[in-house]
Amino acid sequence: ITCVYFWKKTYLTEQKDGEIHYSFSSPVREAVCIYEGKPRSFKNNGTFLKCFPKELRGTVKSQLKSRQIRIRKASDLEMQMLMKFINEIPDYEK
């Protein structure tokens, strides 16, 4: 199971008084979970849980609650620890 972040900005041009001004939007994070070769995007706890099979969702959900992780605001370190936990779940629980 892999979690990937893509950061993107929009390039904006604005014309005022015959002059062209350039600017960028604020960075926006797009998160993708790759499970069994299938990429699935997520933005919050609910869509993150839908990336996994039903057998695994309960375990992941309890981990999110016990660590009080909100996917939308999770730091890189929190996501690393969560993904490490998910990848260490024994096969018999999956």
Residue pairs with C-beta under 8 A, 6 or more apart in sequence:
1 33
1 34
1 35
1 52
1 83
1 86
1 87
2 33
2 34
2 35
2 83
3 31
3 32
3 33
3 34
3 79
3 83
4 31
4 32
4 33
4 34
4 39
5 29
5 30
5 31
5 32
6 29
6 30
6 31
6 32
7 27
7 28
7 29
7 30
8 27
8 28
8 30
9 24
9 25
9 26
9 27
9 28
10 24
10 25
11 22
11 24
12 22
12 23
12 24
12 25
13 20
13 21
13 22
14 20
14 21
14 22
14 23
15 21
30 41
31 41
31 42
31 43
31 71
32 39
32 40
32 41
32 42
33 39
33 40
33 41
33 42
33 48
33 51
33 52
34 40
35 51
35 52
40 50
40 51
41 47
42 48
42 50
42 51
42 71
43 71
43 72
44 70
44 71
44 72
45 61
45 64
45 69
45 70
45 71
45 72
47 71
48 60
48 64
48 71
49 57
49 60
49 61
49 64
52 60
52 86
53 94
55 93
55 94
56 86
56 89
56 93
56 94
59 89
59 93
60 86
63 69
63 82
63 85
63 86
64 71
64 82
67 78
67 81
67 82
69 78
69 82
74 82
